[in-house]
């Protein structure tokens, strides 16, 4: 995603997800734009997250770090 300009919060959140080894996909408009499809005005970012006990712990740790808790 380094080729697309991201809002600072999105970039920081993705870095937290990666740091904590969360298994996820970015879906929706941002994914379409990344792959060269039509650009569309979207102010949110959609994620699909693997549902597993281990990934749940990773997500929790990432969100806690991102929120400063």
C-alpha positions as CSV (number, residue, x, y, z in Angstrom):
1,X,0.0,0.0,0.0
2,X,3.0,2.3,-0.1
3,X,2.1,3.5,-3.6
4,X,-1.2,5.0,-2.5
5,X,-1.4,8.0,-0.3
6,X,-3.2,7.0,2.9
7,X,-4.4,9.2,5.7
8,X,-2.0,9.1,8.6
9,X,-4.5,7.2,10.8
10,X,-5.0,4.5,8.2
11,X,-1.2,4.1,7.7
12,X,-0.6,3.9,11.5
13,X,-3.4,1.4,12.0
14,X,-2.0,-0.8,9.2
15,X,1.4,-0.7,10.7
16,X,0.0,-1.8,14.1
17,X,-1.8,-4.7,12.4
18,X,1.4,-5.8,10.6
19,X,3.5,-5.4,13.8
20,X,1.1,-7.7,15.7
21,X,0.9,-10.2,12.8
22,X,-2.8,-9.8,12.3
23,X,-4.1,-11.8,9.4
24,X,-6.3,-9.4,7.4
25,X,-7.2,-8.2,3.9
26,X,-8.1,-4.6,2.9
27,X,-11.3,-4.8,0.8
28,X,-13.6,-2.4,-0.8
29,X,-12.8,0.9,-2.6
30,X,-9.2,1.2,-1.3
31,X,-8.4,-2.3,-2.5
32,X,-9.9,-1.5,-5.9
33,X,-7.9,1.6,-6.3
34,X,-4.7,-0.2,-5.3
35,X,-5.2,-2.7,-8.0
36,X,-5.8,0.0,-10.6
37,X,-9.6,-0.1,-10.8
38,X,-11.8,2.9,-10.7
39,X,-11.1,5.6,-8.1
40,X,-14.1,6.3,-5.9
41,X,-14.5,8.8,-3.1
42,X,-14.5,6.8,0.1
43,X,-13.6,8.1,3.5
44,X,-13.5,4.7,5.2
45,X,-11.3,1.6,4.8
46,X,-12.8,-1.9,4.9
47,X,-11.0,-4.8,6.4
48,X,-11.7,-8.6,6.4
49,X,-10.1,-10.3,9.4
50,X,-9.5,-14.0,9.8
51,X,-11.6,-15.4,12.5
52,X,-9.4,-17.5,14.9
53,X,-8.6,-17.4,18.6
54,X,-4.9,-16.6,17.8
55,X,-5.8,-13.8,15.4
56,X,-8.3,-12.4,17.9
57,X,-5.5,-11.9,20.4
58,X,-3.3,-10.2,17.7
59,X,-6.2,-7.9,16.8
60,X,-6.8,-7.0,20.4
61,X,-3.1,-6.2,20.9
62,X,-3.0,-4.1,17.8
63,X,-6.1,-2.1,18.6
64,X,-4.9,-1.5,22.2
65,X,-1.6,-0.2,20.9
66,X,-3.2,2.0,18.2
67,X,-5.7,3.5,20.7
68,X,-2.9,4.2,23.2
69,X,-4.3,1.9,25.9
